[in-house]
Amino acid sequence: MLRNDPPHHTPDLFADEAPPTPRVERIGPASVVLRHFALPIAEELLAAITTIEARAPFRHLVTPGGFTMSVALTNCGTLGWTSDRSGYRYSRHDPLNGALWPAMPEVFLQLARSAAEEAGFADFVPDACLINRYAPESRLTLHQDKDERGLAAPIVSVSLGVSAVFQFGGFERTAPTQRIPLQHGDVVVWGGVDRLRYHGILPLKESWHPLLGNLRINFTFRKAG
């Protein structure tokens, strides 16, 4: 189950706000936030994630340095991203059960292609989708997405559930970062000259969303192979 249901929590302050204006917010030369872009199909996306989770459960991976990630994850698509003491990599098979990763749902593919096109990246066909589940206090430290075989394709990142603060930095870990609030249904797309920018998520604050309780789901489309 994706949702947690504690009896009382502070509501997500952004859950019922109207989409901000402008709908497209540029955060870099080749990077945009598409505000509420996925909102019309949010429940369809969550239903697809529940189906994926039944075949490839969320898990907390171990980093090469031996640390357990606070964010739980799973994958769908031809390739799935994974990690253990031997390193980060993409694999065709789920290391938990040896099965192929679940196929990428059509609604995912349509969203990834349309968001990429809206951001100026035509003909994006992802072969990997990493799905992250954030509980309160979980975070994603600054990192680059560089395990993909080619870096010509953009990254398309979708946010559902409680709001989070996205850090979008430069090409060194120590470079200054923008702090960008992401709300339910927002999509971030970056590529081209911005493809290797460092990025992360600050620790998730305790909040509440009517569809996901106190959880945030983020799924990121890549061309990995």
Rosetta silent file (secondary structure, phi, psi, omega in degrees, C-alpha in Angstrom):
SEQUENCE: MLRNDPPHHTPDLFADEAPPTPRVERIGPASVVLRHFALPIAEELLAAITTIEARAPFRHLVTPGGFTMSVALTNCGTLGWTSDRSGYRYSRHDPLNGALWPAMPEVFLQLARSAAEEAGFADFVPDACLINRYAPESRLTLHQDKDERGLAAPIVSVSLGVSAVFQFGGFERTAPTQRIPLQHGDVVVWGGVDRLRYHGILPLKESWHPLLGNLRINFTFRKAG
SCORE:     score description
SCORE:     0.000 S_00000001
   1 L     0.000  136.572 -179.577    0.000    0.000    0.000 S_00000001
   2 L   -79.757  -33.048 -167.389    1.297    3.456   -0.900 S_00000001
   3 L   -93.862  139.823  168.549   -0.669    5.464    1.616 S_00000001
   4 L  -100.523  145.102 -175.441   -0.112    5.881    5.348 S_00000001
   5 L  -130.180   60.261  171.559   -3.185    6.807    7.393 S_00000001
   6 L   -65.944  156.953 -169.915   -2.340    8.280   10.793 S_00000001
   7 L   -67.086  -36.287 -175.360   -5.398    9.921   12.357 S_00000001
   8 L  -143.286  133.890  172.933   -4.381   13.588   12.254 S_00000001
   9 L  -150.620  155.028  174.307   -1.741   15.573   10.406 S_00000001
  10 L   -60.826  128.565 -178.727   -1.239   19.121    9.250 S_00000001
  11 L   -66.358  152.451  175.448   -2.695   19.291    5.731 S_00000001
  12 L   -65.745  117.644 -174.112   -0.413   19.866    2.773 S_00000001
  13 L   -66.043  -20.144 -177.479   -0.683   23.612    2.292 S_00000001
  14 L   -97.005   -5.843 -168.188   -0.210   23.315   -1.453 S_00000001
  15 L   -61.129  -36.507 -173.990   -2.631   20.458   -2.123 S_00000001
  16 L  -110.798   10.833  179.733   -5.636   22.584   -3.086 S_00000001
  17 L   -73.188  151.017  174.434   -3.956   25.698   -4.483 S_00000001
  18 L   -69.350  152.812  178.732   -4.634   26.760   -8.051 S_00000001
  19 L   -57.433  136.555 -179.311   -1.775   26.195  -10.495 S_00000001
  20 L   -68.561  162.882  177.438    0.754   29.029  -10.304 S_00000001
  21 L  -118.990  131.485    0.439    1.259   31.425  -13.199 S_00000001
  22 L   -75.787  161.367 -179.124    3.154   31.007  -15.440 S_00000001
  23 L   -69.563  -33.148  178.399    2.604   27.262  -15.761 S_00000001
  24 E  -101.879  121.349  178.430    6.113   26.783  -17.144 S_00000001
  25 E  -114.636  120.545 -179.603    8.879   28.033  -14.852 S_00000001
  26 E   -84.416  129.803 -179.891   12.408   28.089  -16.241 S_00000001
  27 E  -117.936   -0.368  177.702   15.077   27.147  -13.692 S_00000001
  28 E  -169.487  172.060 -179.834   18.041   26.830  -16.069 S_00000001
  29 L   -55.781  -34.654  179.835   18.957   27.274  -19.753 S_00000001
  30 L  -131.088   40.115 -175.358   17.546   23.817  -20.547 S_00000001
  31 E  -141.851  135.250  179.457   15.509   23.141  -17.381 S_00000001
  32 E  -141.287  156.111  164.551   11.878   23.839  -16.482 S_00000001
  33 E  -106.263  125.065  176.160    9.240   23.113  -13.869 S_00000001
  34 E   -99.731   98.488 -173.113    5.874   22.256  -15.434 S_00000001
  35 L   -67.889  125.926  175.328    3.468   23.222  -12.668 S_00000001
  36 L    60.243   23.480 -175.543    0.581   20.752  -12.113 S_00000001
  37 L   -63.116  -36.955 -177.281    1.349   19.116  -15.470 S_00000001
  38 L   -93.457    0.841 -173.513    0.536   15.592  -14.205 S_00000001
  39 H   -59.119  -40.722 -177.657   -2.406   16.608  -12.030 S_00000001
  40 H   -62.875  -22.021 -177.215   -5.200   15.519  -14.437 S_00000001
  41 H  -117.630   19.356 -173.644   -3.922   11.914  -14.460 S_00000001
  42 H   -59.090  -43.828 -177.685   -2.577   11.675  -10.895 S_00000001
  43 H   -69.009  -33.439  175.887   -4.958    8.943   -9.747 S_00000001
  44 H   -66.566  -39.116  177.564   -4.259    6.890  -12.881 S_00000001
  45 H   -64.261  -42.841 -179.507   -0.526    7.205  -12.222 S_00000001
  46 H   -66.939  -36.267  176.111   -0.925    6.068   -8.609 S_00000001
  47 H   -62.950  -39.730  178.347   -3.011    3.062   -9.684 S_00000001
  48 H   -65.360  -38.036  179.285   -0.215    2.074  -12.077 S_00000001
  49 H   -66.007  -37.991  176.793    2.371    2.383   -9.296 S_00000001
  50 H   -60.538  -39.574  177.361    0.311    0.081   -7.073 S_00000001
  51 H   -65.865  -42.224  178.447    0.379   -2.531   -9.859 S_00000001
  52 H   -62.998  -44.430 -177.528    4.146   -2.120  -10.275 S_00000001
  53 H   -61.183  -32.456 -179.925    4.708   -2.388   -6.515 S_00000001
  54 H   -64.404  -30.419 -179.334    2.851   -5.713   -6.403 S_00000001
  55 H   -95.677  -31.545 -177.976    5.475   -7.231   -8.750 S_00000001
  56 L  -134.743   87.281 -172.825    8.541   -5.257   -7.675 S_00000001
  57 L   -61.057  152.508  171.588    8.132   -4.110   -4.038 S_00000001
  58 L   -62.604  145.179  179.443    9.646   -0.906   -2.722 S_00000001
  59 E  -148.998  158.789  176.755   12.947   -1.469   -0.943 S_00000001
  60 L  -101.395  112.073 -176.827   15.707    0.515    0.786 S_00000001
  61 L   -81.680  161.085  175.791   18.951   -0.004   -1.099 S_00000001
  62 E  -103.096  136.055  178.857   22.464    0.038    0.309 S_00000001
  63 L   -79.916  164.787  175.326   25.011    2.423   -1.197 S_00000001
  64 L   -56.486  -26.826  178.789   28.544    1.359   -2.200 S_00000001
  65 L   -82.700   -1.439  176.673   29.695    3.046    1.017 S_00000001
  66 L    93.583    7.285  179.122   27.458    0.798    3.109 S_00000001
  67 L   -91.372  142.906  176.138   24.741    3.317    3.990 S_00000001
  68 E   -88.644  128.439 -178.470   21.042    2.409    3.732 S_00000001
  69 L   -68.568  138.940  178.041   19.060    4.919    1.672 S_00000001
  70 L   -74.744  -23.021  179.803   16.230    6.670    3.531 S_00000001
  71 L   -90.236  131.849  174.826   14.143    6.713    0.353 S_00000001
  72 E   -86.215  149.110 -176.593   12.465    3.450   -0.696 S_00000001
  73 E  -146.510  160.817  168.602   12.474    2.668   -4.412 S_00000001
  74 E  -149.809 -177.221 -175.908   11.400    0.370   -7.195 S_00000001
  75 E  -142.775  160.349  164.206   11.542    0.480  -10.995 S_00000001
  76 E  -143.410  161.236 -177.474    9.648   -0.198  -14.175 S_00000001
  77 E   113.104 -177.351  179.852   10.764   -0.337  -17.790 S_00000001
  78 L   -64.940  -36.904 -179.261   13.374   -2.288  -19.691 S_00000001
  79 E  -122.798  147.407  176.372   16.082   -1.228  -17.244 S_00000001
  80 E  -128.937  141.706 -179.520   15.964   -0.549  -13.512 S_00000001
  81 E   -85.521  137.669 -179.497   18.420    1.387  -11.371 S_00000001
  82 E  -148.060  169.872 -176.298   19.847   -0.402   -8.364 S_00000001
  83 E  -152.424  146.721  169.843   22.676   -0.180   -5.840 S_00000001
  84 E  -157.991 -167.458 -176.937   24.646   -2.346   -3.429 S_00000001
  85 L   -63.335  -18.467 -179.413   28.148   -2.541   -1.996 S_00000001
  86 L   -87.836   -9.525  175.419   29.520   -3.286   -5.480 S_00000001
  87 E   135.997  178.047  175.236   28.233   -0.023   -7.007 S_00000001
  88 E   -92.683  144.092 -179.016   25.422    1.804   -8.803 S_00000001
  89 E  -169.657  166.660  170.180   24.130    0.337  -12.057 S_00000001
  90 E  -102.636  144.519 -179.249   21.196   -0.415  -14.331 S_00000001
  91 E  -140.425  149.774  175.271   19.934   -3.987  -14.656 S_00000001
  92 L   -78.895  -16.250 -173.898   17.258   -5.738  -16.682 S_00000001
  93 E  -120.821  144.577  174.816   16.324   -7.883  -13.708 S_00000001
  94 L   -72.039  118.911 -178.073   15.061   -7.125  -10.224 S_00000001
  95 L   -65.182  -16.252  178.856   17.805   -8.325   -7.849 S_00000001
  96 L   -70.828  -36.217 -174.669   15.158   -9.282   -5.254 S_00000001
  97 L  -134.299   -1.747  178.837   13.607  -12.029   -7.366 S_00000001
  98 L    77.733   -0.663 -179.073   15.546  -12.282  -10.633 S_00000001
  99 L   -83.050  159.187  171.900   12.470  -11.335  -12.695 S_00000001
 100 E   -61.735  147.848  173.772   12.374   -8.675  -15.377 S_00000001
 101 L   -61.708  148.963  176.188   11.262   -5.295  -14.092 S_00000001
 102 L   -56.386  146.782  178.330    7.561   -4.582  -14.742 S_00000001
 103 L   -63.473  152.053  178.517    6.847   -3.017  -18.110 S_00000001
 104 L   -74.758  123.154 -179.396    6.440    0.744  -18.189 S_00000001
 105 L   -60.956  149.439 -178.984    2.719    1.590  -18.229 S_00000001
 106 H   -60.225  -36.886  179.777    1.437    3.428  -21.289 S_00000001
 107 H   -64.138  -31.502  174.853    0.225    6.319  -19.125 S_00000001
 108 H   -66.114  -48.452 -178.095    3.811    6.735  -17.898 S_00000001
 109 H   -60.329  -44.111 -179.661    5.213    6.775  -21.425 S_00000001
 110 H   -62.702  -41.956  178.543    2.673    9.312  -22.623 S_00000001
 111 H   -63.894  -45.622 -178.854    3.393   11.592  -19.675 S_00000001
 112 H   -61.189  -44.382 -178.499    7.169   11.366  -20.145 S_00000001
 113 H   -67.013  -44.173 -176.408    6.982   12.135  -23.858 S_00000001
 114 H   -70.168  -37.487  177.557    4.538   15.012  -23.523 S_00000001
 115 H   -66.276  -43.105  178.249    6.442   16.630  -20.636 S_00000001
 116 H   -61.404  -42.736  179.876    9.749   16.363  -22.495 S_00000001
 117 H   -64.999  -40.591  178.010    8.192   17.873  -25.614 S_00000001
 118 H   -59.998  -32.172 -179.301    6.666   20.719  -23.574 S_00000001
 119 L   -87.495   -1.570  177.238   10.172   21.447  -22.258 S_00000001
 120 L   100.195   12.949  179.323   11.692   21.471  -25.747 S_00000001
 121 L  -114.421   99.984 -177.473   13.002   17.894  -25.988 S_00000001
 122 L   -80.759  154.586  170.961   11.331   16.112  -28.883 S_00000001
 123 L    62.598   35.036  176.731   11.219   12.349  -29.447 S_00000001
 124 L   -79.220  123.320  177.670   12.056   11.320  -25.883 S_00000001
 125 L  -127.170   94.580 -177.912   11.567    7.562  -25.432 S_00000001
 126 L   -72.702  149.170  174.445   12.574    6.482  -21.904 S_00000001
 127 L  -117.991    1.836 -179.414   13.571    2.893  -21.176 S_00000001
 128 E  -143.680  140.203  174.807   13.866    3.264  -17.375 S_00000001
 129 E  -136.978  112.422  177.462   11.657    4.717  -14.671 S_00000001
 130 E   -91.607  124.841 -177.195   12.948    4.930  -11.105 S_00000001
 131 E  -110.709  118.786 -179.039   10.124    5.280   -8.559 S_00000001
 132 E  -108.606  139.394  175.679   11.033    6.779   -5.163 S_00000001
 133 E  -118.732  118.815 -178.241    8.825    6.788   -2.058 S_00000001
 134 E  -103.111  128.544  168.127    9.578    9.421    0.577 S_00000001
 135 L  -101.225  167.149  177.797    8.367    9.217    4.175 S_00000001
 136 L   -52.035  135.557  179.144    8.790   12.137    6.617 S_00000001
 137 L    80.932  -10.732  175.811   12.471   13.025    7.178 S_00000001
 138 L   -73.285  154.970 -172.706   13.682   10.991    4.181 S_00000001
 139 L  -151.657  169.185  173.113   15.859   12.886    1.748 S_00000001
 140 E  -131.888  114.789 -176.143   17.999   12.574   -1.365 S_00000001
 141 E   -70.334  161.459 -178.937   21.434   14.118   -1.117 S_00000001
 142 E   -56.984  132.788 -177.882   22.922   16.144   -3.964 S_00000001
 143 E  -157.975  167.236  172.216   23.982   13.899   -6.829 S_00000001
 144 L  -108.792  145.224  170.422   24.297   13.726  -10.610 S_00000001
 145 L   -89.248   98.545 -174.301   22.365   11.307  -12.828 S_00000001
 146 L  -136.319   13.652  177.825   25.323    9.902  -14.731 S_00000001
 147 L   -86.153   -4.995 -179.567   24.893    6.109  -14.719 S_00000001
 148 L   -74.734  149.650 -176.028   23.020    6.253  -18.050 S_00000001
 149 L   -66.313  -40.124  177.059   24.862    5.066  -21.160 S_00000001
 150 L  -124.920  151.388 -175.605   24.166    8.275  -23.082 S_00000001
 151 L  -114.161   16.304 -178.832   23.492   11.746  -21.763 S_00000001
 152 L   -76.472  -30.214 -177.752   21.738   13.266  -24.775 S_00000001
 153 L   -81.526  152.541  179.440   18.230   12.538  -23.492 S_00000001
 154 L   -78.606  173.707  167.999   16.638   14.661  -20.751 S_00000001
 155 E  -103.785  134.105  175.990   15.502   13.665  -17.266 S_00000001
 156 E  -121.327  119.448 -171.432   11.752   13.898  -16.601 S_00000001
 157 E  -124.354  123.719 -172.827   10.827   13.873  -12.898 S_00000001
 158 E  -111.661  135.228  179.425    7.227   13.699  -11.600 S_00000001
 159 E  -112.475  132.708  174.821    6.068   14.612   -8.073 S_00000001
 160 E  -134.533  149.578  177.654    2.936   13.243   -6.373 S_00000001
 161 E    91.671 -148.310 -174.845    1.711   13.532   -2.799 S_00000001
 162 L   -66.275  156.660 -176.704    3.037   15.912   -0.163 S_00000001
 163 L   -71.806  156.107  179.160    5.182   18.852   -1.194 S_00000001
 164 E  -143.060  166.445  176.719    8.973   18.754   -1.162 S_00000001
 165 E  -110.480  116.979 -179.181   11.871   21.135   -1.732 S_00000001
 166 E   -90.422  127.998  174.108   13.972   20.320   -4.800 S_00000001
 167 E   -97.265  126.239 -179.319   17.593   21.423   -4.776 S_00000001
 168 E  -127.760  111.834 -171.560   18.941   22.263   -8.224 S_00000001
 169 L  -111.763 -148.718 -178.588   22.607   23.152   -8.308 S_00000001
 170 L  -107.782 -148.201 -174.178   25.569   23.445  -10.606 S_00000001
 171 L  -101.744    3.764  170.869   28.186   21.085  -11.944 S_00000001
 172 L  -124.997  146.517 -178.242   30.130   20.764   -8.701 S_00000001
 173 L   -59.456  -29.716 -175.807   28.611   19.441   -5.484 S_00000001
 174 L   -87.658   -1.122 -179.128   29.685   22.610   -3.662 S_00000001
 175 L   -67.827  152.788  176.895   28.043   25.000   -6.156 S_00000001
 176 L   -58.377  150.616 -179.887   25.110   27.139   -4.921 S_00000001
 177 L  -121.600  148.549  165.975   21.669   25.547   -5.268 S_00000001
 178 E   -83.172  146.975  173.917   18.193   26.804   -5.999 S_00000001
 179 E  -113.203  110.143 -169.537   15.503   25.620   -3.575 S_00000001
 180 E  -116.662  114.035  176.325   12.355   24.940   -5.575 S_00000001
 181 E   -65.510  131.953  176.136    9.078   23.868   -3.899 S_00000001
 182 E  -115.815  132.208 -176.412    7.494   20.953   -5.771 S_00000001
 183 L  -114.184  170.457  178.882    3.806   20.230   -5.367 S_00000001
 184 L   -54.320  120.586  178.691    1.465   17.387   -6.252 S_00000001
 185 L    95.102   -6.671  178.765    1.419   17.028  -10.048 S_00000001
 186 L   -74.043  148.386  177.923    4.522   19.114  -10.800 S_00000001
 187 E  -129.949  130.009  175.471    7.011   17.823  -13.362 S_00000001
 188 E  -107.427  134.250  177.803   10.662   18.914  -13.634 S_00000001
 189 E  -127.762  127.707  173.904   12.526   18.425  -16.924 S_00000001
 190 E  -141.356  146.807 -178.763   16.225   19.063  -17.409 S_00000001
 191 L  -171.177 -161.185  178.798   18.677   18.102  -20.157 S_00000001
 192 H    55.137 -129.316 -177.960   21.062   19.523  -22.724 S_00000001
 193 H   -67.379  -16.578 -179.535   23.595   21.837  -21.103 S_00000001
 194 H   -96.907    1.000 -168.300   21.903   21.242  -17.724 S_00000001
 195 L   -56.731  -35.425 -175.608   21.892   17.451  -17.893 S_00000001
 196 L  -103.220   23.758  175.444   24.652   16.887  -15.309 S_00000001
 197 L   -68.562  142.291  173.545   23.591   19.459  -12.741 S_00000001
 198 L   -69.258  144.679 -178.858   23.644   18.291   -9.140 S_00000001
 199 E  -154.876  161.989  179.824   20.189   17.937   -7.596 S_00000001
 200 E  -172.588 -176.723  178.732   18.488   16.482   -4.534 S_00000001
 201 E  -127.545  127.480  175.793   15.540   16.673   -2.137 S_00000001
 202 L   -67.205  159.158 -179.426   15.696   18.263    1.314 S_00000001
 203 L   -50.686  131.362 -176.106   14.361   16.174    4.236 S_00000001
 204 L   -70.657  128.991  179.165   10.636   15.718    3.762 S_00000001
 205 L   -82.120  151.493  175.421    8.564   17.617    6.313 S_00000001
 206 L   -63.410  125.300 -178.730    5.625   16.027    8.094 S_00000001
 207 L  -157.467 -170.274 -175.666    2.517   16.924    6.102 S_00000001
 208 L  -148.731  137.041  176.145   -0.622   15.366    4.667 S_00000001
 209 E  -130.901  139.062 -174.333   -2.082   14.769    1.226 S_00000001
 210 L   -62.654  -25.077 -179.729   -5.557   13.305    0.568 S_00000001
 211 L   -92.630  -29.872 -171.783   -4.260   10.704   -1.906 S_00000001
 212 L  -125.465    8.912 -179.199   -0.987    9.649   -0.277 S_00000001
 213 E    63.520 -128.396 -178.437   -1.240   10.522    3.384 S_00000001
 214 L   -98.110   21.212 -177.126    2.162   11.694    4.625 S_00000001
 215 L  -104.860  156.057  169.342    4.080   10.217    1.678 S_00000001
 216 E  -121.615  134.785  172.097    5.622   11.660   -1.457 S_00000001
 217 E  -112.481  130.307  175.359    6.072    9.624   -4.629 S_00000001
 218 E  -127.777  130.842  174.094    8.572   10.767   -7.232 S_00000001
 219 E  -129.479  138.147 -168.190    9.269    8.912  -10.442 S_00000001
 220 E  -123.546  122.782 -179.607   12.014    9.805  -12.853 S_00000001
 221 E   -93.275  136.671  178.493   12.202    8.839  -16.505 S_00000001
 222 E  -140.324  158.863  166.201   15.596    8.302  -18.173 S_00000001
 223 L  -101.932  101.461 -168.868   17.075    6.903  -21.353 S_00000001
 224 L   -98.735  -31.182 -174.534   19.539    4.530  -19.711 S_00000001
 225 L  -100.225    0.000    0.000   20.523    2.029  -22.389 S_00000001
